[in-house]
Amino acid sequence: MKEGIHPEYREVVFLDQQTGNNVIIRSTVHTRETIELNGKTYPLFKCDVTAESHPFYTGAQTRVVETGRVEKFRARFARTAGALKK
């Protein structure tokens, strides 16, 4: 490999800010912060959303979608039911 053209590949801690879980993964991401885990200092990358906190993966999104569908049905049914009674 050519020297000096590749980014530094090292262990980095990815921290999910919503759940507080952290994962140590090798990455080339550039960070300014560090964190100490298990007596060793790692670069820290803060994630807003990961698979542990994203609604699609946790199942929270399906409840929101279902609620929206029920409300749409009720609104549509209320319009047709009112027209039939007159």
C-alpha positions as CSV (number, residue, x, y, z in Angstrom):
1,M,0.0,0.0,0.0
2,K,1.1,3.5,-0.6
3,E,2.1,5.4,2.5
4,G,0.3,8.6,3.7
5,I,-2.8,8.4,1.5
6,H,-5.0,6.1,3.6
7,P,-7.1,7.3,6.6
8,E,-6.3,6.0,10.1
9,Y,-8.3,2.8,10.8
10,R,-8.8,2.4,14.5
11,E,-11.2,1.3,17.2
12,V,-13.9,4.0,17.8
13,V,-16.8,4.1,20.3
14,F,-20.2,4.8,18.7
15,L,-22.6,6.1,21.4
16,D,-26.4,6.1,20.9
17,Q,-27.5,9.3,22.6
18,Q,-31.1,8.1,23.0
19,T,-30.4,4.8,24.7
20,G,-26.9,5.4,26.1
21,N,-25.6,2.2,24.6
22,N,-22.1,2.2,23.1
23,V,-20.4,-0.1,20.6
24,I,-16.7,-0.3,19.8
25,I,-16.1,-0.7,16.1
26,R,-13.1,-0.2,13.9
27,S,-13.6,2.9,11.7
28,T,-11.9,5.8,9.9
29,V,-14.3,8.4,11.2
30,H,-12.7,11.6,12.5
31,T,-13.7,12.7,16.0
32,R,-12.8,15.4,18.5
33,E,-14.0,13.7,21.6
34,T,-12.6,10.7,23.5
35,I,-14.0,8.4,26.1
36,E,-12.4,6.0,28.5
37,L,-13.8,2.4,28.6
38,N,-12.3,-0.6,30.3
39,G,-9.1,1.4,31.2
40,K,-8.5,2.4,27.5
41,T,-9.1,5.7,25.8
42,Y,-11.1,5.6,22.5
43,P,-12.3,8.2,20.1
44,L,-16.0,8.9,20.6
45,F,-18.6,9.4,17.9
46,K,-22.1,10.3,19.1
47,C,-25.0,9.0,17.1
48,D,-28.5,10.5,17.2
49,V,-30.2,7.3,16.0
50,T,-29.1,3.7,15.8
51,A,-30.9,0.4,15.2
52,E,-31.6,0.2,19.0
53,S,-33.4,3.5,19.1
54,H,-34.9,4.0,15.6
55,P,-38.7,3.5,15.5
56,F,-38.6,1.2,12.5
57,Y,-36.4,-1.3,14.3
58,T,-38.0,-1.0,17.7
59,G,-41.6,-1.4,16.3
60,A,-42.8,2.0,17.5
61,Q,-43.3,3.1,13.9
62,T,-45.9,0.4,13.2
63,R,-48.1,1.6,16.1
64,V,-48.0,5.2,14.7
65,V,-48.9,4.0,11.2
66,E,-51.8,1.9,12.5
67,T,-53.1,4.8,14.6
68,G,-53.0,7.0,11.5
69,R,-54.9,4.4,9.4
70,V,-57.6,4.0,12.1
71,E,-58.1,7.8,12.3
72,K,-58.3,8.1,8.5
73,F,-60.9,5.3,8.4
74,R,-63.0,6.9,11.2
75,A,-62.9,10.3,9.4
76,R,-64.0,8.7,6.1
77,F,-66.7,6.6,7.8
78,A,-68.0,9.6,9.7
79,R,-68.5,11.6,6.4
80,T,-70.4,8.7,4.7
81,A,-72.5,7.9,7.8
82,G,-73.6,11.5,8.1
83,A,-74.6,11.6,4.4
84,L,-76.6,8.4,4.8
85,K,-78.6,9.6,7.8
86,K,-79.9,12.7,6.0
